[in-house]
């Protein structure tokens, strides 16, 4: 398992209308299992950025891939290898093939 810790600090130093400095700090920690693929830590990063900016930044990310990960906008990868992998999964019959 891997532990990621991301830290954001905003040190304004100036004063706002209320007379207080606009300082804030945010720490985001998340864990990724060894068997997880790269989109899991990417989701952790987008959660971190979303908390800072106040909107879901993952909605702005598109991923070109063979399979839809269900997290980011999916752009199907169109090439010969991708087509072969998709066809192999279509032909896989769990009941028969796992006996």
Backbone torsions as a table, in degrees:
resi	resn	phi	psi	omega
1	UNK	NA	146.0	-179.8
2	UNK	-119.7	140.9	179.3
3	UNK	-111.5	124.9	176.0
4	UNK	-109.1	133.7	174.9
5	UNK	-129.0	121.8	-179.6
6	UNK	-115.8	137.8	-176.5
7	UNK	-128.1	135.3	177.3
8	UNK	-124.7	132.2	175.2
9	UNK	-131.9	132.0	175.5
10	UNK	-119.1	113.7	-177.7
11	UNK	-115.9	96.4	-174.3
12	UNK	-75.7	-44.4	179.8
13	UNK	76.5	-28.7	178.5
14	UNK	-84.1	-176.8	179.5
15	UNK	-114.0	146.5	174.6
16	UNK	-90.6	-175.2	179.3
17	UNK	-59.8	-27.3	-177.1
18	UNK	-85.6	-6.3	-179.0
19	UNK	91.4	6.3	179.6
20	UNK	-110.8	143.8	176.2
21	UNK	-66.9	145.9	-179.9
22	UNK	-92.4	75.0	179.8
23	UNK	-107.5	139.8	174.9
24	UNK	-150.2	154.5	179.3
25	UNK	-138.9	143.2	-178.4
26	UNK	-145.4	129.7	177.0
27	UNK	-121.3	130.1	-179.4
28	UNK	-124.2	122.7	179.2
29	UNK	-120.0	135.6	175.8
30	UNK	-145.5	159.2	-176.1
31	UNK	-116.1	144.1	179.1
32	UNK	-128.0	126.6	178.8
33	UNK	-75.3	155.3	-178.2
34	UNK	-57.7	-33.7	-177.0
35	UNK	-84.3	-6.1	178.9
36	UNK	-72.3	149.3	178.7
37	UNK	-96.2	178.0	-169.7
38	UNK	-60.5	-24.1	-177.6
39	UNK	-72.5	-18.0	178.0
40	UNK	-69.7	-50.7	175.2
41	UNK	-66.0	-29.4	175.6
42	UNK	-62.9	-39.0	176.9
43	UNK	-64.3	-39.8	176.3
44	UNK	-60.6	-41.3	177.5
45	UNK	-65.4	-43.2	-179.9
46	UNK	-67.9	-32.8	174.7
47	UNK	-63.4	-41.8	177.3
48	UNK	-60.2	-50.0	-179.9
49	UNK	-65.7	-36.2	178.3
50	UNK	-62.5	-39.7	179.3
51	UNK	-65.3	-34.6	-179.7
52	UNK	-75.3	-45.7	-173.4
53	UNK	-88.1	-15.9	174.2
54	UNK	86.1	13.1	173.7
55	UNK	-149.4	162.0	-175.9
56	UNK	-76.4	100.4	-179.4
57	UNK	-72.3	-18.1	179.6
58	UNK	-64.6	-22.9	176.9
59	UNK	-67.4	-17.6	-178.3
60	UNK	-93.6	-3.0	-175.6
61	UNK	-102.8	131.9	175.0
62	UNK	-115.2	138.3	-178.8
63	UNK	-121.4	123.6	175.1
64	UNK	-89.3	118.2	-174.1
65	UNK	-156.3	165.9	176.7
66	UNK	-69.6	-41.1	-175.8
67	UNK	-116.7	149.7	174.9
68	UNK	-79.8	125.0	-179.0
69	UNK	-87.8	-8.2	177.4
70	UNK	78.9	-1.0	-178.8
71	UNK	-107.0	-50.4	-176.4
72	UNK	-108.5	161.5	177.2
73	UNK	-61.3	129.3	-173.7
74	UNK	-98.5	129.9	171.2
75	UNK	-114.0	112.4	-177.7
76	UNK	-59.6	133.8	177.9
77	UNK	-84.1	121.8	-177.5
78	UNK	-110.2	100.9	170.4
79	UNK	-155.2	173.9	-174.1
80	UNK	-62.4	-43.1	-179.2
81	UNK	-64.9	-42.4	178.7
82	UNK	-61.0	-41.7	-180.0
83	UNK	-64.9	-39.6	178.7
84	UNK	-65.5	-41.2	179.3
85	UNK	-65.4	-45.1	178.8
86	UNK	-60.1	-42.6	179.8
87	UNK	-65.4	-37.9	178.9
88	UNK	-62.4	-40.0	178.9
89	UNK	-71.5	-32.0	177.0
90	UNK	-66.2	-35.7	-177.2
91	UNK	-80.9	-14.8	-177.6
92	UNK	-71.2	122.0	177.1
93	UNK	-110.6	106.7	-173.1
94	UNK	-57.4	-41.7	-178.6
95	UNK	-62.9	-47.0	-176.6
96	UNK	-79.1	-41.0	-172.6
97	UNK	-76.9	-17.4	-179.1
98	UNK	-100.0	9.0	178.0
99	UNK	-80.8	NA	NA
